[in-house]
Amino acid sequence: SGSTYGNAVGVASGQLPSMDRVTPFDSPDSYLWHKADGTHAVVGGSGNQMPPSGPPLTAEQLALIQDWIDSGANP
């Protein structure tokens, strides 16, 4: 929804305020990407990998997230 988009794109992460949750066209500078990829601690973040319960995302699901961010993170 629009409010979810507005709370994610161009908004500082609560766990790592120096990095936006989603930076359009820049997955390496998007905290959401690092949380999904499991690299959030490497960039200074905290908490668990996304999703917090259940199996990690598949390579195909990670590719969809990365492609969405790198293509502009359109709603």
Contact map, one row per residue, 1 for C-alpha under 8 A:
111110000000000000000000000000000000000000000000000000000000000000000000000
111111000000000000000000000000000000000000000000000000000000000000000000001
111111100000000000000000000000000000000000000000000000000000000000000000000
111111110000000000000000000000000000000000000000000000000000000000000000000
111111111000000000000000000000000000000000000000000000000000000000000000001
011111111110000000000000000000000000000000000000000000000000000000000000000
001111111010000000000000000000000000000000000000000000000000000000000000000
000111111110000000011100000000000000000000000000000000000000000000000000000
000011111110000000011111000000000000000000000000000000000000000000000000100
000001011111000000011111000000000000000000000000000000000000000000000000000
000001111111100000011100000000000000000000000000000000000000000000000000000
000000000111110111111000000000000000000000000000000000000000000000000000000
000000000011111111111000000000100000000000000000000000000000000000000000000
000000000001111110000000000000000000000000000000000000000000000000000000000
000000000000111110000000000000000000000000001110000000000000000000000000000
000000000001111111110000000000100000000000011100000000000000000000000000000
000000000001111111110000000000000000000000000000000000000000000000000000000
000000000001100111110000000000000000000000000000000000000000000000000000000
000000000001100111111000000011100000000000000000000000000000000000000000000
000000011111100111111110000011100000000000000000000000000000000000000000000
000000011111100000111110000001110000000000000000000000000000000000000000000
000000011110000000011111001011111000000000000000000000000000000000001000100
000000001100000000011111111011000000000000000000000000000000000000001000100
000000001100000000000111111000000000000000000000000000000000000000001111100
000000000000000000000011111000000000000000000000000000000000000000001111100
000000000000000000000011111111000000000000000000000000000000000000001100000
000000000000000000000111111111001000000000000000000000000000000001001100000
000000000000000000000000011111101100000000000000000000000000000000000000000
000000000000000000110110011111100000000000000000000000000000000000000000000
000000000000000000111110011111111100000000000000000000000000000000000000000
000000000000100100111100000111111110000100000000000000000000000000000000000
000000000000000000001100000001111111000000000000000000000000000000000000000
000000000000000000000100001101111111100000000000000000000000000011000000000
000000000000000000000000000101111111111100100000000000000000000000000000000
000000000000000000000000000000111111111100000001110000000000000000000000000
000000000000000000000000000000011111111000000000111000011000010000000000000
000000000000000000000000000000001111111100000000110000000000010000000000000
000000000000000000000000000000000111111110000000110000000000000000000000000
000000000000000000000000000000000111111111100000000000000000000000000000000
000000000000000000000000000000100110111111111100100000000000000000000000000
000000000000000000000000000000000000011111111100000000000000000000000000000
000000000000000000000000000000000000001111111000000000000000000000000000000
000000000000000000000000000000000100001111111000000000000000000000000000000
000000000000000100000000000000000000000111111100000000000000000000000000000
000000000000001100000000000000000000000111111110000000000000000000000000000
000000000000001100000000000000000000000110011111000000000000000000000000000
000000000000001000000000000000000000000000001111100000000000000000000000000
000000000000000000000000000000000010000000000111111100000000000000000000000
000000000000000000000000000000000011110100000011111100010000000000000000000
000000000000000000000000000000000011110000000001111110011000000000000000000
000000000000000000000000000000000001000000000001111111111000000000000000000
000000000000000000000000000000000000000000000001111111000000000000000000000
000000000000000000000000000000000000000000000000011111100000000000000000000
000000000000000000000000000000000000000000000000001111110000000000000000000
000000000000000000000000000000000000000000000000001011111000000000000000000
000000000000000000000000000000000001000000000000111001111100000000000000000
000000000000000000000000000000000001000000000000011000111111110000000000000
000000000000000000000000000000000000000000000000000000011111110000000000000
000000000000000000000000000000000000000000000000000000001111111000000000000
000000000000000000000000000000000000000000000000000000001111111100000000000
000000000000000000000000000000000000000000000000000000001111111110000000000
000000000000000000000000000000000001100000000000000000001111111111000000000
000000000000000000000000000000000000000000000000000000000011111111100000000
000000000000000000000000000000000000000000000000000000000001111111110000000
000000000000000000000000000000001000000000000000000000000000111111111000000
000000000000000000000000001000001000000000000000000000000000011111111100000
000000000000000000000000000000000000000000000000000000000000001111111110000
000000000000000000000000000000000000000000000000000000000000000111111111110
000000000000000000000111111000000000000000000000000000000000000011111111110
000000000000000000000001111000000000000000000000000000000000000001111111100
000000000000000000000001100000000000000000000000000000000000000000111111110
000000000000000000000001100000000000000000000000000000000000000000011111110
000000001000000000000111100000000000000000000000000000000000000000011111111
000000000000000000000000000000000000000000000000000000000000000000011011111
010010000000000000000000000000000000000000000000000000000000000000000000111
